[in-house]
Amino acid sequence: MSILDRIFGHSDKRNISGGEAAADSDMRKVIEAFLELNPQPIEMLTPEEARRQPSPADAAMKLLRERGTDRIADLDVLTQDITYPGAAGPLPARIYRMHESEKLHPVVVYFHGGGFVIADINTYDAGPRAIAKFGDVIVVSCHYRQAPENKFPAAHDDALAAYKWVLENAQTFGGDPQRVAVMGESAGGNLAAAVSMMARDQGVRAPSHMALIYPVAGIDMDTLSYRENAEAKPLNKAMMEWFVKHIFANPEDAKDPRINLVEADLRGLPSATIVTAEIDPLCSEGELLAERLEAQGVEVRHKTFHGVTHEFFGMGLVVKDAAAAEAFVAHELKRAFGTAILPI
């Protein structure tokens, strides 16, 4: 009997979230591998302890190693570790590109997830790597200050600083400063949207596009997806409550439009691609964000992937829906940059 069967029962059809969603076989294998790494409940840990826990990305790599395919995980993408000037000092970043070229390439400024508290550019390596390859773009993955050591809006200030730095310095690493998009996963998806809002409000050049992967977009923890996925793996309601406890110096700060995107003024923002996962407490707010953006005149392409959980993006080598999501986002970025090959 598998770990998942022992925890959730025998059915492959239900229970991976403790709710109503059905995990597909690929995703189920990742979650089982994740549980075999014995992650402790983050909500029971200190931030320092939580940062040392195994991640779903570790589980995906475990499967690749077991299959003898981990050697291809780099996708032949070149990387370069750098620092950029954050709002309060230098911070790490990583540049991803397919090849050196005299031709300027579009750039994607990418922000990792982790609830504004945990994870870094190493944890979230697979997503930007896949987008660099399949989108034929340069991706600059930028770390940011994290709570509780640096409360909101420290991460948002760093994200805006990263975006401005890329605009000013894109040509030094082969990027086209006229074609710069923003992208992020989870908390990073929130940062990407917030950067677009701050750029609009401060008169900074707007991003060419926003790619928002299961973004943190609201503050309502009683949505349908929160209720259905209250005990989901790898993200659940208790974890989100733990993140919130550490992020804000004042509970009222959660109402800031940079956090509560679904209630924000979204007019004039760049076109957006939004990916949501069915087995994810954040699914409803991501879907609502797509609706609110469209209602306020923003061009939106949105897709909910069924049978997968939060963190599935970037797992294209082990989860078929992740490969489909990566291709979807890469195509929409190409469309926004004007590099998509149109059908004859």
Secondary structure, DSSP 8 states (H G I E B T S, - for coil): --HHHHHH-S-SSS-TTSSS----HHHHHHHHHHHHT----GGGS-HHHHTTS--HHHHHHHHHHHTT-GGGTTTT-EEEEEEEEETTEEEEEEEEESS--SS-EEEEEEE--STTTS--TTTT-HHHHHHHHHHT-EEEEE----TTTS-TTHHHHHHHHHHHHHHHHGGGGTEEEEEEEEEEETHHHHHHHHHHHHHHHHT----S-EEEES------TTSHHHHHTTT-SS--HHHHHHHHHHH-SSGGGGGSTTT-GGGS--TT---EEEEEEEESTTHHHHHHHHHHHHHTT--EEEEEEEEEETT-TT-TTT-HHHHHHHHHHHHHHHHHHT------
